[in-house]
Amino acid sequence: MKKFLAIVLIAVMMMAMGTVAFAEAQGQGTLTVSNATKGQTYTAYKVFNAVYSDTSDISKGVVYTVPSTLEAQVSEPFSVGTAVASNGEKIVSLASGTTETAVLAWVKSNYTKFDSTGTALVYSDSAGTASATLDYGYYYVTSGLGSVVTIDSLNAAVSIVDKNASAPDGPTKLITAEDSSIIAGLDKTNVTLTSNDAAVDSVETFKVTFNAVNWVQAADDDTAADSATPNNNTKVTNWVLTDTPVGLNIDSTTVAITVNGTALASTAFSVSGGGTAALNITIPWTNDGGASLYAASTAGSALIPVVVTYNATVTDAAAIAAATNTVVVKYNTDTPLGTATTTTNTYKFQLDKTKNAEKDYAELTGAKFQLYASDGTTLLKFAVNGTTYTYDAEGKVDTIDMTSNAKVVIQGLDKAGYVLKETQAPSGYNKAEDVTIADTALVIATGTITDNTGVDSDTGVVTVVNEAGTELPSTGGIGTTIFYIVGSILVLGAAVILITRRRMNHE
């Protein structure tokens, strides 16, 4: 469009060279910028005055003039002629053969010499445009986005198109917090990771960020072939986020959104789905009149930062596969911007119960255990399926029963240290000491437990050995002191009797 307008300008100027001034003086018209980005400043700088022979039919001719005080600022490829227009100013001429590129370059380099402050255009929230009433002239219009909007001649009413736009970017997604109160001793607030380790039933907070725009930048359309459609930028009417969880249960009531750092009211967006199904969030981006709702808040940028947060609980499905959230961000309902995924891993181990019969570590049944957090006092609970114990914060089972099995799997754990306590030893065996389980002894949920029936070559196996023998019960006793006292009395008594008999014999 700029090229097209420049060509017209050059042709009109060439026709105007050497002609007499038109009779009609200049007037005022409205300059309107469509595709305006809310929050940005638009300024019109007048380079030359314009005098039209007939403002109702601009094809009948226009000449450009300059006040006498600014004549010295005119330079190649322009020059000030001797002819005077009806406004009393000399007419500006354009050198023959000058290209539109040269015209645009000259204006861009010299416009502040003619208008140092410019006139700000006023943005309309209802129309999504920026406009001002200005004297007829040849104007250079800039945008707060940092580049020229257009160069155009103003008559009664002119509408120009802001081709400045930016490509939106993102999304990124992070796990920003994890509620680890279910397993004491773990502090995982402000995680800020794309992947983490957690136990089943952990509550996690997710944050999705992306930079939105009001207009999505199109491929360059500044060609003559595009003159019929001078702007191909796409206006954004909404942003849509869809998060599909695996091994997670999303709490849709926790969705919160900020735009430009300001929290949106719950009525400013809509939420559907959630739970173990996909969560859908729609953020309207224009009002009923089609104007953009949110401004680009940073000077020189069309980007508008958006932050979306919500919570999800890790489900028992994560005990056998990684828990993932994949969010897809789209604009205008179905045009993709991008995707981002977070991953949460749980851990497991196999508990082997054996007897140390000549070091062959034969399987042994009949034991019972309890598993504690690393503090040794927080007892973990489970949901049980056969020989598999899955961590469950609200579970009813707190004892690992191996009375009929020598091997069980304990899963859904965080990657942390634990303490295993034997509460019942197999009949005929001594109770084992408490076992401290390091996090390195655990295997990721998707990993393989390798059991080679040996304590040194296993992977993900915790082996508890019971030694044969029985410790007899004791109910307490009187101790040995009484026996020493009684013995001493008996010895003294015997001595007295012996001495008495000897005396009797002598008599």
C-alpha positions in Angstrom: 0.0 0.0 0.0 2.9 2.4 0.8 4.3 1.7 -2.7 1.0 2.3 -4.3 0.4 5.5 -2.4 3.9 6.7 -3.2 3.4 6.1 -6.9 0.2 8.1 -6.9 1.9 10.8 -5.0 4.8 11.0 -7.4 2.5 11.1 -10.4 0.3 13.8 -8.9 3.4 15.9 -7.9 4.8 15.6 -11.4 1.5 16.8 -12.9 1.5 19.7 -10.4 5.0 21.0 -11.3 4.9 24.4 -12.9 1.2 24.7 -12.7 -0.7 27.7 -11.2 -2.1 27.5 -7.8 -5.6 26.1 -7.3 -8.2 28.4 -6.0 -9.5 26.5 -3.0 -7.6 26.8 0.3 -6.7 24.0 2.5 -9.2 22.6 5.1 -9.4 19.8 7.6 -10.1 16.2 7.5 -10.1 13.1 9.7 -7.1 10.7 9.7 -8.0 7.3 11.1 -5.7 4.3 11.7 -7.4 1.0 11.5 -5.7 -2.2 12.9 -4.5 0.0 15.7 -2.9 -1.8 18.6 -4.5 -0.8 21.9 -2.0 0.7 24.3 0.3 2.1 21.6 0.8 5.7 20.7 0.1 6.9 17.1 1.5 10.2 16.0 1.0 12.1 12.8 3.7 14.5 11.6 2.8 16.9 8.8 5.7 17.3 6.3 3.9 19.5 3.6 0.6 21.3 3.5 -1.8 20.2 0.8 -4.1 22.2 -1.4 -6.8 20.4 -3.3 -8.6 21.8 -6.4 -11.7 19.9 -5.3 -11.8 18.1 -2.0 -14.9 16.2 -3.1 -12.9 14.8 -6.0 -9.2 14.5 -5.1 -8.4 13.1 -8.5 -8.8 16.6 -9.9 -5.4 17.5 -8.4 -3.5 18.5 -5.4 -0.4 20.6 -4.8 1.9 20.5 -1.8 3.3 23.6 -0.2 5.6 24.6 2.5 5.6 27.7 4.8 8.3 30.3 4.0 9.9 29.6 7.4 10.5 26.0 6.4 11.6 26.4 2.8 15.2 26.0 3.7 14.5 22.5 5.0 13.4 21.2 1.6 16.2 19.3 -0.2 16.6 16.8 -2.9 14.7 15.1 -4.4 12.3 18.0 -3.5 12.6 21.6 -4.3 10.7 24.8 -3.7 9.4 26.4 -7.0 8.3 29.9 -7.7 4.6 29.1 -8.2 2.4 30.1 -5.2 -0.7 28.2 -4.2 -4.0 29.7 -3.0 -2.8 29.5 0.6 0.0 31.9 -0.2 2.8 29.3 0.1 5.2 28.2 -2.6 4.6 24.9 -4.2 7.0 22.0 -3.6 8.2 20.2 -6.7 9.6 16.7 -7.1 12.6 15.9 -9.3 11.8 14.0 -12.4 12.6 10.3 -12.2 12.6 10.1 -8.4 11.6 6.7 -7.2 9.0 6.0 -4.4 11.8 4.5 -2.4 13.7 7.7 -2.5 10.6 9.7 -1.5 9.9 7.5 1.5 13.6 7.5 2.6 13.7 11.4 2.4 10.5 11.8 4.4 11.6 9.4 7.1 14.9 11.2 7.5 13.5 14.8 7.5 9.9 14.8 8.9 10.9 16.2 12.3 12.4 19.3 10.6 8.9 20.2 9.5 6.9 19.0 12.6 9.0 18.3 15.7 6.1 17.2 18.0 3.4 15.8 15.7 -0.2 15.3 16.7 -1.3 12.3 18.8 -4.1 10.2 17.5 -6.8 9.2 20.0 -7.5 5.5 20.4 -11.2 4.4 20.5 -12.0 1.4 22.7 -15.3 0.9 20.9 -14.0 1.1 17.3 -10.4 -0.2 17.8 -9.0 2.7 15.8 -6.9 5.7 16.4 -7.8 9.0 14.8 -7.5 12.8 14.8 -8.8 15.8 12.9 -5.9 17.5 11.1 -5.2 20.1 8.5 -4.9 18.9 4.9 -1.3 17.8 4.3 1.1 15.1 3.5 1.7 13.1 6.8 4.2 10.7 8.2 2.4 8.5 10.8 4.3 6.6 13.4 3.4 3.9 15.9 4.6 3.2 19.4 5.6 -0.2 18.0 8.6 1.6 16.6 8.1 1.7 12.8 6.2 3.9 10.4 2.5 3.2 9.8 2.2 5.0 6.5 2.9 8.1 4.5 -0.3 9.6 3.2 -2.1 12.7 1.9 -5.0 13.9 4.0 -8.2 15.3 2.6 -11.7 15.2 4.0 -11.4 11.7 5.4 -8.6 9.2 5.1 -8.3 5.8 6.6 -4.9 4.1 6.8 -3.9 0.7 7.9 -1.4 -0.1 10.7 0.6 -3.0 9.3 2.7 -3.2 12.5 2.1 -6.4 14.4 4.0 -9.0 16.2 4.0 -12.7 16.2 2.7 -14.1 19.5 5.1 -16.4 21.3 4.9 -19.3 23.8 3.5 -21.1 25.6 5.8 -22.2 28.4 4.6 -24.3 31.2 6.1 -24.9 34.7 5.2 -26.8 37.8 5.5 -23.9 40.3 4.5 -25.6 43.6 3.9 -29.0 45.1 2.0 -29.8 48.3 4.2 -32.3 50.1 2.5 -32.2 53.4 1.3 -35.8 52.8 4.8 -37.0 53.3 6.5 -35.0 56.1 10.0 -33.7 55.7 9.7 -32.7 52.0 9.7 -29.1 51.0 8.8 -28.7 47.3 7.2 -25.3 47.2 8.1 -23.1 44.3 9.4 -26.0 42.2 9.4 -24.1 38.9 10.3 -27.1 36.8 9.1 -28.7 33.6 9.4 -32.1 35.3 9.5 -33.2 38.9 9.2 -36.1 41.3 6.1 -36.5 43.5 3.9 -39.0 45.3 0.4 -40.0 44.3 -2.1 -37.6 45.8 0.4 -34.7 45.6 -1.3 -31.4 44.7 0.6 -29.5 42.1 0.3 -25.9 40.7 0.9 -25.4 37.0 1.6 -22.1 35.4 1.2 -21.5 31.6 2.6 -18.3 30.2 2.5 -16.8 26.6 2.7 -13.5 24.9 -0.6 -12.6 23.2 -1.2 -9.9 20.6 -4.2 -8.1 19.3 -3.1 -8.5 15.7 -1.1 -11.5 14.4 1.6 -10.5 12.0 1.1 -11.6 8.4 3.7 -12.3 5.8 5.0 -9.1 4.0 2.2 -7.7 1.8 3.9 -4.4 0.7 3.7 -5.4 -3.0 1.7 -4.0 -5.9 0.0 -7.3 -6.2 -1.4 -6.9 -2.6 -2.7 -3.4 -3.2 -6.2 -4.6 -3.3 -5.8 -6.2 0.1 -3.4 -3.8 1.9 -3.4 -5.6 5.2 -3.3 -9.3 5.8 -2.8 -9.2 9.6 -5.2 -11.3 11.6 -7.3 -9.7 14.3 -7.4 -11.9 17.5 -10.9 -12.4 18.9 -10.1 -15.0 21.6 -7.4 -17.2 23.1 -8.1 -20.8 23.9 -6.1 -23.1 26.2 -6.7 -26.9 26.3 -4.8 -29.0 28.8 -5.1 -32.8 28.5 -3.9 -34.6 31.6 -2.5 -38.1 32.0 -2.3 -39.4 35.6 -3.6 -36.1 36.9 -6.9 -34.7 38.1 -7.3 -31.0 37.3 -9.3 -28.8 39.6 -11.1 -26.4 37.2 -12.2 -24.2 40.1 -8.6 -23.1 40.7 -8.1 -21.5 37.3 -6.7 -17.9 37.6 -5.6 -15.6 34.8 -3.6 -12.4 34.7 -3.2 -10.2 31.6 -0.5 -7.5 31.8 -0.1 -8.5 35.4 -3.7 -7.7 36.3 -5.9 -10.5 37.6 -9.1 -11.1 35.5 -12.4 -11.5 37.1 -13.9 -15.0 36.8 -16.5 -13.5 34.4 -13.8 -12.4 32.0 -13.1 -15.9 30.8 -14.8 -19.3 30.7 -13.8 -22.8 31.9 -15.1 -26.2 31.0 -14.0 -29.8 31.5 -11.3 -30.6 33.9 -10.8 -33.6 36.3 -9.2 -36.4 34.4 -10.6 -35.0 31.2 -9.3 -32.1 29.1 -9.5 -28.6 30.7 -10.7 -25.9 28.3 -10.2 -22.2 29.0 -11.4 -19.4 26.7 -10.3 -15.8 27.0 -12.4 -13.4 24.9 -10.1 -10.8 23.4 -12.5 -8.3 21.8 -15.7 -6.6 22.9 -19.1 -6.8 21.3 -18.0 -4.1 18.8 -14.9 -6.0 17.8 -12.4 -3.7 19.6 -9.5 -5.2 21.4 -10.1 -5.5 25.2 -6.4 -5.5 26.3 -3.6 -3.1 25.6 0.0 -3.8 24.7 1.5 -2.3 27.9 5.2 -2.1 26.9 6.3 0.7 24.7 7.6 -0.5 21.4 6.0 -3.9 21.8 2.7 -5.4 20.6 3.1 -8.3 23.0 0.6 -8.7 25.9 1.8 -11.2 28.7 -0.8 -13.7 29.8 -0.4 -16.0 32.8 -2.8 -18.9 33.6 -2.5 -21.0 36.7 -4.4 -24.0 38.1 -4.0 -27.0 40.4 -4.0 -30.7 39.7 -3.7 -33.8 41.9 -1.5 -36.7 40.9 -3.7 -39.9 40.6 -2.8 -43.5 41.1 -2.4 -43.9 37.3 0.9 -42.1 37.8 2.1 -45.1 39.8 2.6 -47.0 36.6 3.3 -44.3 34.0 4.5 -40.7 34.1 1.9 -38.1 34.8 1.8 -35.5 32.0 0.0 -32.3 31.2 0.1 -31.1 27.6 -1.4 -27.7 27.0 -2.2 -26.4 23.6 -2.7 -22.6 23.1 -4.7 -21.4 20.1 -6.1 -18.0 18.9 -9.4 -17.4 17.1 -10.6 -20.8 18.5 -8.6 -23.1 16.2 -5.3 -21.5 15.0 -2.5 -23.1 17.0 0.2 -21.0 18.7 2.1 -23.9 20.3 2.2 -26.6 23.0 4.0 -27.2 26.2 4.2 -30.3 28.5 5.1 -31.0 32.1 6.0 -34.4 33.5 5.6 -35.8 37.0 7.3 -39.1 38.0 6.5 -41.4 40.9 8.7 -44.2 42.2 8.5 -47.8 43.4 10.5 -50.6 45.0 10.0 -54.3 45.6 10.2 -55.7 49.1 11.7 -59.2 49.4 11.4 -61.2 52.6 14.1 -63.9 52.9 15.8 -66.1 55.5 19.5 -66.3 55.7 19.7 -70.1 55.4 23.4 -70.7 54.6 23.4 -67.4 52.6 20.9 -68.7 50.0 18.4 -66.0 50.8 15.4 -68.3 50.4 12.0 -66.8 50.3 10.2 -66.4 53.6 6.6 -65.6 54.3 4.8 -64.7 57.5 6.0 -61.1 58.1 4.3 -57.8 58.4 5.7 -54.3 57.8 4.9 -50.6 58.1 6.5 -47.9 55.9 7.3 -44.5 57.3 8.6 -41.2 55.9 12.2 -40.4 56.5 11.3 -38.8 59.9 10.5 -42.3 61.1 7.1 -41.2 62.6 4.9 -40.4 59.6 3.1 -43.6 58.7 2.2 -44.1 55.1 -1.1 -45.6 54.0 -1.9 -47.6 50.9 -4.5 -49.0 48.5 -3.9 -52.7 47.9 -4.4 -54.7 44.8 -3.0 -58.3 45.3 0.7 -57.9 46.0 0.8 -54.3 44.9 0.6 -51.5 47.5 0.0 -48.0 46.0 0.5 -45.0 48.2 -2.8 -43.4 49.1 -3.0 -40.5 51.5 -6.6 -41.4 52.4 -6.0 -45.2 52.3 -7.2 -47.6 54.9 -4.3 -49.9 54.9 -1.2 -49.0 56.9 0.3 -52.5 57.1 2.2 -54.4 54.4 1.0 -57.9 54.9 3.5 -60.6 53.8 2.0 -63.5 55.7 1.3 -65.3 52.4 3.8 -63.6 50.1 7.5 -63.2 50.1 7.5 -60.4 47.5 5.4 -57.3 47.2 5.7 -54.0 45.2 5.2 -50.6 46.8 4.6 -47.8 44.4 3.3 -44.3 43.9 6.1 -42.9 46.1 8.0 -39.6 45.9 11.7 -39.9 45.3 12.7 -39.6 48.9 14.1 -41.6 51.9 11.9 -44.0 53.9 12.1 -46.2 57.0 10.7 -49.8 56.9 9.8 -51.4 60.2 9.0 -55.0 60.7 6.0 -55.3 63.0 5.7 -59.1 62.9 8.4 -61.6 62.2 7.8 -65.0 60.7 7.2 -67.8 63.2 10.6 -69.2 64.4 12.6 -66.1 63.3 13.9 -63.0 65.0 12.4 -59.6 64.1 14.6 -57.7 61.7 16.1 -54.3 62.5 14.5 -51.2 61.0 15.7 -50.6 57.4 16.5 -47.1 56.1 15.6 -46.9 52.4 17.6 -44.3 50.4 16.0 -42.5 47.4 18.6 -44.1 45.2 17.1 -47.5 46.0 13.8 -46.5 44.3 13.0 -47.1 40.6 11.0 -44.7 38.5 7.4 -45.8 37.8 8.2 -46.7 34.2 11.4 -48.4 35.1 12.2 -52.1 35.6 12.8 -53.8 38.9 15.6 -56.4 38.5 15.5 -59.2 41.1 18.5 -61.4 41.1 17.7 -62.9 44.5 20.8 -61.3 45.9 21.2 -58.1 47.9 24.1 -56.8 45.9 22.9 -57.2 42.3 19.3 -56.2 42.6 17.8 -53.0 41.2 14.8 -51.5 43.0 14.7 -54.3 45.5 14.8 -54.0 49.3 15.6 -57.3 50.9 14.9 -57.9 54.6 16.6 -60.9 56.1 15.3 -62.8 59.1 17.7 -64.9 61.2 16.4 -68.2 62.6 15.9 -68.5 66.4 13.3 -67.7 69.0 13.6 -65.3 71.9 11.6 -66.6 74.8 9.2 -64.3 76.4 10.0 -62.8 79.8 7.6 -61.5 82.5 10.2 -60.1 84.8 11.8 -61.5 88.1 13.1 -60.7 91.6 16.7 -60.6 90.5 19.8 -62.3 92.1 20.2 -60.1 95.2 17.8 -62.3 97.3 19.8 -65.3 96.5 23.0 -63.8 97.7 21.3 -62.7 101.0 19.7 -66.1 101.6 23.0 -67.9 100.8 24.9 -65.7 103.2 22.4 -66.4 105.9 22.7 -70.1 105.4 26.5 -70.0 105.5 26.4 -68.0 108.7 23.9 -70.3 110.2 26.1 -73.3 109.3 29.1 -71.7 110.9 27.2 -71.0 114.1 26.0 -74.6 114.4 29.5 -76.0 113.7 31.1 -73.8 116.4 28.3 -74.7 119.0 28.8 -78.5 118.4 32.6 -78.2 118.9 32.2 -76.5 122.2 29.7 -79.1 123.4 32.1 -81.9 122.4 34.9 -80.3 124.5 32.8 -80.0 127.5 
